[in-house]
Amino acid sequence: MHDDAPLHKEFVELLDTEFQRKWIGPGSTFATWPSLSPDIHPLCFFLWGHVKSKVYKKPIEENDVNDLVHRVYQAFIEITPDMLKHAVKAYKERLKMVLEANGNLIDHHNDEGKDKTSSDMETIAWLTRLEKGNFLR
């Protein structure tokens, strides 16, 4: 994944040379991936929010790198198969919404009947419900 910045021109040329018509992303001659697409990138809409909520649940002592590393490691260990299954389902729903919007960015914060996040606090609440198996409002 890259963001279509001019700095990535050489990278795009390398991908075109090595993987002709077999890679997807901004600048691909085969198939593009929308720039600025956090709506449909599981790392953006699920993983980083989960990790951040776990790591910063309580303050970290200044310069305590060992504690920080332990918390990040623990956050990843606590990801369950059910959480991943739900993220995949949400991913498919978001892709469908992007298709319905003709590839444009989607407003996933106002969908009726769907649990979407719009802030860090809502993300934390959503993840808490998810961990308890109650991810539908």
N, CA, C and O of each residue as an XYZ file, in Angstrom:
548
protein
N       0.840     -1.198      0.000
C       0.000      0.000      0.000
C       0.871      1.242      0.000
O       1.842      1.339      0.750
N       0.515      2.173     -0.837
C       1.163      3.476     -0.800
C       0.118      4.513     -1.162
O      -0.992      4.165     -1.564
N       0.462      5.775     -1.024
C      -0.549      6.833     -1.128
C      -0.494      7.646     -2.413
O      -1.031      8.754     -2.449
N       0.133      7.140     -3.464
C       0.132      7.799     -4.770
C       0.950      9.084     -4.791
O       0.814      9.871     -5.728
N       1.790      9.322     -3.796
C       2.634     10.520     -3.776
C       3.708     10.382     -4.856
O       4.123      9.266     -5.168
N       4.165     11.505     -5.434
C       5.192     11.443     -6.476
C       6.434     10.659     -6.046
O       7.111     10.049     -6.874
N       6.717     10.682     -4.776
C       7.862      9.973     -4.237
C       7.792      8.474     -4.534
O       8.822      7.801     -4.550
N       6.591      7.947     -4.769
C       6.410      6.517     -5.003
C       6.490      6.132     -6.479
O       6.261      4.971     -6.819
N       6.810      7.081     -7.366
C       6.848      6.821     -8.811
C       7.797      5.665     -9.144
O       7.443      4.778     -9.921
N       8.991      5.673     -8.564
C       9.951      4.601     -8.831
C       9.435      3.263     -8.316
O       9.672      2.222     -8.928
N       8.735      3.295     -7.198
C       8.161      2.072     -6.642
C       7.103      1.508     -7.583
O       7.061      0.299     -7.815
N       6.244      2.378     -8.129
C       5.216      1.954     -9.080
C       5.878      1.344    -10.315
O       5.430      0.313    -10.817
N       6.935      1.975    -10.800
C       7.652      1.446    -11.967
C       8.238      0.065    -11.666
O       8.204     -0.822    -12.518
N       8.772     -0.116    -10.463
C       9.305     -1.416    -10.061
C       8.200     -2.470    -10.041
O       8.382     -3.574    -10.553
N       7.053     -2.129     -9.448
C       5.935     -3.073     -9.410
C       5.474     -3.426    -10.822
O       5.197     -4.589    -11.112
N       5.392     -2.419    -11.706
C       4.992     -2.678    -13.093
C       5.972     -3.620    -13.787
O       5.564     -4.480    -14.567
N       7.254     -3.458    -13.505
C       8.277     -4.299    -14.126
C       8.222     -5.727    -13.581
O       8.258     -6.694    -14.342
N       8.134     -5.845    -12.268
C       8.191     -7.164    -11.626
C       6.869     -7.940    -11.672
O       6.871     -9.168    -11.749
N       5.752     -7.228    -11.624
C       4.444     -7.884    -11.514
C       3.464     -7.334    -12.551
O       2.375     -6.885    -12.193
N       3.840     -7.365    -13.834
C       2.989     -6.781    -14.861
C       1.552     -7.291    -14.739
O       1.290     -8.494    -14.721
N       0.639     -6.331    -14.656
C      -0.799     -6.602    -14.605
C      -1.178     -7.607    -13.506
O      -2.125     -8.377    -13.662
N      -0.438     -7.590    -12.409
C      -0.733     -8.512    -11.313
C      -0.748     -7.828     -9.963
O      -0.818     -8.505     -8.938
N      -0.685     -6.504     -9.929
C      -0.712     -5.814     -8.637
C      -1.804     -4.764     -8.642
O      -2.142     -4.201     -9.683
N      -2.352     -4.509     -7.459
C      -3.456     -3.568     -7.294
C      -2.997     -2.451     -6.377
O      -2.405     -2.705     -5.328
N      -3.267     -1.223     -6.765
C      -2.914     -0.085     -5.929
C      -2.914      1.191     -6.727
O      -3.056      1.154     -7.950
N      -2.756      2.338     -6.056
C      -2.690      3.603     -6.780
C      -1.547      3.571     -7.793
O      -0.408      3.258     -7.445
N      -1.858      3.894     -9.038
C      -0.852      3.901    -10.087
C      -0.767      2.611    -10.872
O      -0.045      2.553    -11.868
N      -1.484      1.565    -10.458
C      -1.462      0.297    -11.172
C      -2.153      0.440    -12.522
O      -3.174      1.118    -12.637
N      -1.588     -0.203    -13.542
C      -2.251     -0.220    -14.846
C      -3.276     -1.336    -14.906
O      -4.058     -1.405    -15.854
N      -3.285     -2.208    -13.915
C      -4.218     -3.331    -13.881
C      -5.489     -2.981    -13.122
O      -6.588     -3.074    -13.669
N      -5.348     -2.587    -11.887
C      -6.503     -2.234    -11.058
C      -6.035     -1.273     -9.976
O      -4.971     -1.463     -9.386
N      -6.818     -0.261     -9.720
C      -6.406      0.736     -8.736
C      -7.034      0.472     -7.382
O      -8.038     -0.230     -7.264
N      -6.430      1.040     -6.383
C      -6.949      1.025     -5.015
C      -7.153      2.480     -4.661
O      -6.239      3.283     -4.846
N      -8.320      2.849     -4.158
C      -8.577      4.264     -3.884
C      -7.536      4.887     -2.954
O      -7.191      4.309     -1.923
N      -7.044      6.056     -3.321
C      -6.145      6.787     -2.431
C      -6.918      7.205     -1.191
O      -8.139      7.351     -1.241
N      -6.227      7.395     -0.094
C      -6.869      7.827      1.155
C      -8.089      6.967      1.456
O      -9.200      7.484      1.579
N      -7.891      5.668      1.573
C      -9.020      4.754      1.723
C      -9.053      4.036      3.070
O      -9.117      2.807      3.097
N      -9.012      4.759      4.182
C      -9.053      4.081      5.477
C     -10.384      3.376      5.721
O     -10.471      2.472      6.552
N     -11.428      3.797      4.988
C     -12.738      3.168      5.141
C     -12.691      1.683      4.829
O     -13.450      0.898      5.397
N     -11.802      1.301      3.930
C     -11.784     -0.090      3.480
C     -10.447     -0.779      3.752
O     -10.140     -1.793      3.126
N      -9.676     -0.261      4.648
C      -8.399     -0.880      4.976
C      -8.481     -1.415      6.403
O      -8.493     -0.629      7.350
N      -8.539     -2.754      6.579
C      -8.718     -3.333      7.919
C      -7.701     -2.859      8.949
O      -8.025     -2.770     10.133
N      -6.484     -2.556      8.525
C      -5.508     -2.052      9.491
C      -5.957     -0.720     10.062
O      -5.701     -0.421     11.228
N      -6.631      0.087      9.237
C      -7.080      1.409      9.694
C      -8.368      1.332     10.497
O      -8.470      1.960     11.551
N      -9.360      0.573     10.021
C     -10.647      0.608     10.710
C     -10.762     -0.401     11.839
O     -11.732     -0.359     12.596
N      -9.809     -1.300     11.971
C      -9.897     -2.269     13.059
C      -8.609     -2.368     13.884
O      -8.602     -2.043     15.071
N      -7.542     -2.809     13.260
C      -6.358     -3.222     14.005
C      -5.719     -2.119     14.826
O      -5.480     -2.303     16.019
N      -5.434     -0.965     14.211
C      -4.731      0.077     14.954
C      -5.579      0.628     16.097
O      -5.043      0.974     17.150
N      -6.884      0.715     15.904
C      -7.760      1.160     16.996
C      -7.720      0.198     18.171
O      -7.676      0.612     19.329
N      -7.737     -1.095     17.856
C      -7.674     -2.112     18.905
C      -6.358     -2.005     19.680
O      -6.349     -1.952     20.910
N      -5.257     -1.976     18.940
C      -3.940     -1.921     19.584
C      -3.805     -0.652     20.422
O      -3.340     -0.700     21.560
N      -4.211      0.476     19.858
C      -4.106      1.752     20.577
C      -4.924      1.728     21.868
O      -4.466      2.200     22.909
N      -6.143      1.173     21.796
C      -6.989      1.162     22.996
C      -6.390      0.292     24.097
O      -6.536      0.604     25.279
N      -5.726     -0.784     23.725
C      -5.100     -1.662     24.716
C      -3.815     -1.047     25.282
O      -3.594     -1.040     26.493
N      -2.983     -0.538     24.389
C      -1.679     -0.008     24.803
C      -1.830      1.191     25.728
O      -1.102      1.319     26.712
N      -2.775      2.063     25.411
C      -2.911      3.305     26.189
C      -4.080      3.273     27.166
O      -4.592      4.319     27.566
N      -4.502      2.065     27.550
C      -5.596      1.930     28.516
C      -5.253      2.646     29.822
O      -6.123      3.256     30.445
N      -4.008      2.574     30.230
C      -3.529      3.331     31.392
C      -2.194      3.962     31.005
O      -1.518      3.475     30.099
N      -1.815      5.033     31.678
C      -0.588      5.753     31.309
C       0.652      4.859     31.372
O       0.751      3.957     32.204
N       1.578      5.131     30.482
C       2.855      4.422     30.458
C       3.886      5.314     31.141
O       3.971      6.512     30.871
N       4.661      4.708     32.026
C       5.720      5.472     32.693
C       6.667      6.040     31.637
O       6.974      5.384     30.642
N       7.118      7.258     31.869
C       8.014      7.924     30.923
C       9.260      7.075     30.657
O       9.912      6.599     31.587
N       9.572      6.898     29.390
C      10.756      6.162     28.926
C      10.742      4.675     29.271
O      11.794      4.035     29.243
N       9.581      4.109     29.595
C       9.510      2.682     29.908
C       9.214      1.898     28.622
O       8.084      1.480     28.372
N      10.248      1.718     27.830
C      10.110      1.053     26.535
C       9.694     -0.404     26.710
O       8.923     -0.925     25.905
N      10.189     -1.059     27.741
C       9.834     -2.459     27.971
C       8.340     -2.616     28.198
O       7.726     -3.543     27.670
N       7.746     -1.715     28.983
C       6.303     -1.760     29.222
C       5.542     -1.520     27.921
O       4.559     -2.205     27.638
N       5.991     -0.559     27.138
C       5.342     -0.260     25.861
C       5.385     -1.472     24.935
O       4.367     -1.843     24.352
N       6.547     -2.084     24.798
C       6.694     -3.266     23.941
C       5.798     -4.392     24.440
O       5.137     -5.059     23.644
N       5.772     -4.607     25.753
C       4.928     -5.656     26.332
C       3.450     -5.401     26.022
O       2.724     -6.330     25.667
N       3.005     -4.159     26.152
C       1.602     -3.829     25.893
C       1.229     -4.043     24.426
O       0.152     -4.556     24.123
N       2.113     -3.653     23.530
C       1.844     -3.860     22.096
C       1.756     -5.359     21.813
O       0.829     -5.811     21.142
N       2.707     -6.120     22.318
C       2.711     -7.570     22.146
C       1.419     -8.176     22.699
O       0.784     -8.999     22.040
N       1.039     -7.770     23.893
C      -0.169     -8.279     24.538
C      -1.419     -7.927     23.731
O      -2.331     -8.746     23.615
N      -1.466     -6.725     23.179
C      -2.627     -6.301     22.381
C      -2.818     -7.217     21.181
O      -3.948     -7.569     20.842
N      -1.731     -7.603     20.542
C      -1.836     -8.501     19.393
C      -2.236     -9.907     19.824
O      -3.026    -10.563     19.145
N      -1.698    -10.371     20.942
C      -2.034    -11.710     21.440
C      -3.525    -11.817     21.760
O      -4.124    -12.877     21.579
N      -4.120    -10.733     22.229
C      -5.522    -10.749     22.649
C      -6.515    -10.702     21.487
O      -7.722    -10.787     21.712
N      -6.037    -10.571     20.267
C      -6.943    -10.584     19.115
C      -7.430    -12.016     18.922
O      -6.632    -12.939     18.765
N      -8.746    -12.186     18.936
C      -9.338    -13.517     18.840
C      -9.786    -13.812     17.406
O      -9.957    -12.894     16.605
N      -9.974    -15.090     17.089
C     -10.501    -15.438     15.765
C     -11.859    -14.778     15.487
O     -12.135    -14.386     14.353
N     -12.700    -14.654     16.511
C     -13.999    -14.000     16.316
C     -13.837    -12.526     15.958
O     -14.585    -11.998     15.135
N     -12.870    -11.867     16.569
C     -12.624    -10.459     16.240
C     -12.194    -10.330     14.783
O     -12.639     -9.423     14.079
N     -11.332    -11.234     14.334
C     -10.880    -11.207     12.943
C     -12.028    -11.527     11.991
O     -12.143    -10.937     10.917
N     -12.872    -12.465     12.398
C     -14.031    -12.818     11.572
C     -14.946    -11.608     11.400
O     -15.442    -11.350     10.303
N     -15.164    -10.880     12.472
C     -16.006     -9.687     12.394
C     -15.340     -8.609     11.536
O     -16.022     -7.914     10.783
N     -14.028     -8.463     11.641
C     -13.315     -7.472     10.822
C     -13.429     -7.819      9.343
O     -13.582     -6.926      8.510
N     -13.356     -9.105      9.008
C     -13.512     -9.529      7.611
C     -14.923     -9.223      7.124
O     -15.109     -8.756      6.000
N     -15.912     -9.487      7.968
C     -17.300     -9.184      7.591
C     -17.466     -7.676      7.370
O     -18.085     -7.255      6.393
N     -16.918     -6.877      8.266
C     -17.006     -5.418      8.122
C     -16.272     -4.963      6.870
O     -16.715     -4.036      6.192
N     -15.155     -5.605      6.559
C     -14.380     -5.279      5.364
C     -15.230     -5.494      4.114
O     -15.269     -4.642      3.227
N     -15.904     -6.631      4.054
C     -16.754     -6.932      2.893
C     -17.889     -5.919      2.776
O     -18.210     -5.468      1.677
N     -18.495     -5.563      3.906
C     -19.580     -4.572      3.889
C     -19.068     -3.217      3.404
O     -19.747     -2.534      2.638
N     -17.891     -2.834      3.841
C     -17.319     -1.548      3.437
C     -16.976     -1.544      1.947
O     -17.206     -0.548      1.261
N     -16.425     -2.658      1.444
C     -16.130     -2.735      0.010
C     -17.408     -2.587     -0.811
O     -17.426     -1.909     -1.838
N     -18.459     -3.222     -0.349
C     -19.753     -3.119     -1.035
C     -20.223     -1.659     -1.055
O     -20.729     -1.182     -2.071
N     -20.058     -0.957      0.060
C     -20.467      0.449      0.135
C     -19.639      1.313     -0.818
O     -20.164      2.247     -1.424
N     -18.343      1.002     -0.950
C     -17.489      1.759     -1.875
C     -17.939      1.510     -3.309
O     -17.973      2.436     -4.120
N     -18.283      0.271     -3.625
C     -18.791     -0.026     -4.970
C     -20.076      0.747     -5.247
O     -20.253      1.311     -6.327
N     -20.972      0.765     -4.255
C     -22.235      1.503     -4.412
C     -21.992      2.998     -4.564
O     -22.811      3.701     -5.156
N     -20.872      3.492     -4.034
C     -20.531      4.919     -4.137
C     -19.622      5.180     -5.345
O     -18.980      6.227     -5.435
N     -19.576      4.212     -6.274
C     -18.760      4.338     -7.488
C     -17.286      4.595     -7.183
O     -16.627      5.358     -7.890
N     -16.771      3.962     -6.136
C     -15.359      4.074     -5.801
C     -14.990      5.283     -4.969
O     -13.823      5.465     -4.621
N     -15.964      6.107     -4.646
C     -15.687      7.298     -3.841
C     -15.577      6.935     -2.367
O     -15.968      5.843     -1.955
N     -15.039      7.866     -1.574
C     -14.996      7.665     -0.128
C     -16.412      7.509      0.393
O     -17.354      8.072     -0.164
N     -16.556      6.752      1.448
C     -17.887      6.503      2.000
C     -18.024      7.169      3.357
O     -17.044      7.349      4.081
N     -19.248      7.530      3.687
C     -19.547      8.063      5.017
C     -20.084      6.895      5.826
O     -21.276      6.593      5.781
N     -19.209      6.250      6.557
C     -19.605      5.060      7.308
C     -20.033      5.389      8.726
O     -20.259      4.480      9.525
N     -20.149      6.659      9.052
C     -20.518      7.038     10.415
C     -22.020      7.171     10.603
O     -22.495      7.172     11.739
N     -22.766      7.280      9.543
C     -24.199      7.537      9.670
C     -25.063      6.405      9.139
O     -26.242      6.619      8.858
N     -24.516      5.220      8.996
C     -25.300      4.105      8.487
C     -26.249      3.595      9.557
O     -25.828      3.250     10.661
N     -27.527      3.549      9.224
C     -28.511      3.053     10.182
C     -28.352      1.550     10.335
O     -28.189      0.829      9.351
N     -28.399      1.090     11.559
C     -28.374     -0.333     11.833
C     -26.997     -0.976     11.776
O     -26.877     -2.179     12.009
N     -25.961     -0.213     11.475
C     -24.624     -0.784     11.423
C     -23.751     -0.102     12.463
O     -23.839      1.108     12.671
N     -22.913     -0.890     13.109
C     -22.039     -0.344     14.137
C     -20.774      0.189     13.488
O     -19.907     -0.592     13.093
N     -20.654      1.488     13.372
C     -19.482      2.117     12.768
C     -18.857      3.057     13.791
O     -19.536      3.543     14.695
N     -17.607      3.300     13.647
C     -16.916      4.154     14.607
C     -16.602      5.504     14.005
O     -16.367      5.617     12.802
N     -16.597      6.531     14.842
C     -16.268      7.870     14.342
C     -15.283      8.600     15.242
O     -14.913      9.737     14.951
N     -14.863      7.987     16.299
C     -13.871      8.625     17.164
C     -13.149      7.545     17.957
O     -13.592      6.397     18.009
N     -12.048      7.918     18.567
C     -11.301      6.945     19.361
C     -12.143      6.373     20.493
O     -12.076      5.175     20.769
N     -12.937      7.215     21.153
C     -13.761      6.726     22.267
C     -14.808      5.738     21.774
O     -15.061      4.721     22.420
N     -15.422      6.039     20.622
C     -16.393      5.099     20.071
C     -15.701      3.800     19.670
O     -16.273      2.721     19.822
N     -14.486      3.895     19.163
C     -13.727      2.704     18.788
C     -13.475      1.838     20.015
O     -13.644      0.620     19.967
N     -13.075      2.458     21.097
C     -12.816      1.711     22.328
C     -14.094      1.039     22.823
O     -14.074     -0.128     23.213
N     -15.199      1.771     22.806
C     -16.475      1.189     23.237
C     -16.862      0.028     22.330
O     -17.317     -1.014     22.801
N     -16.678      0.215     21.026
C     -17.015     -0.827     20.063
C     -16.169     -2.073     20.313
O     -16.692     -3.187     20.296
N     -14.862     -1.896     20.544
C     -13.987     -3.035     20.790
C     -14.341     -3.749     22.086
O     -14.236     -4.972     22.174
N     -14.758     -2.993     23.086
C     -15.180     -3.605     24.344
C     -16.396     -4.494     24.108
O     -16.458     -5.622     24.595
N     -17.366     -3.969     23.350
C     -18.550     -4.781     23.029
C     -18.155     -6.000     22.206
O     -18.678     -7.094     22.418
N     -17.232     -5.810     21.268
C     -16.779     -6.900     20.418
C     -16.153     -8.006     21.256
O     -16.430     -9.186     21.042
N     -15.319     -7.628     22.201
C     -14.657     -8.614     23.053
C     -15.661     -9.384     23.906
O     -15.426    -10.540     24.258
N     -16.772     -8.746     24.234
C     -17.802     -9.404     25.037
C     -18.786    -10.158     24.155
O     -19.738    -10.757     24.654
N     -18.557    -10.130     22.822
C     -19.443    -10.827     21.896
C     -20.704    -10.064     21.569
O     -21.623    -10.620     20.968
N     -20.770     -8.784     21.955
C     -21.972     -7.985     21.712
C     -21.603     -6.785     20.839
O     -21.615     -5.647     21.306
N     -21.273     -7.045     19.556
C     -20.813     -5.955     18.715
C     -21.929     -5.284     17.944
O     -21.666     -4.342     17.196
N     -23.150     -5.726     18.096
C     -24.275     -5.016     17.486
C     -24.919     -4.158     18.549
O     -25.118     -4.601     19.680
N     -25.247     -2.927     18.189
C     -25.843     -2.012     19.180
C     -27.205     -2.475     19.610
O     -27.846     -1.825     20.436
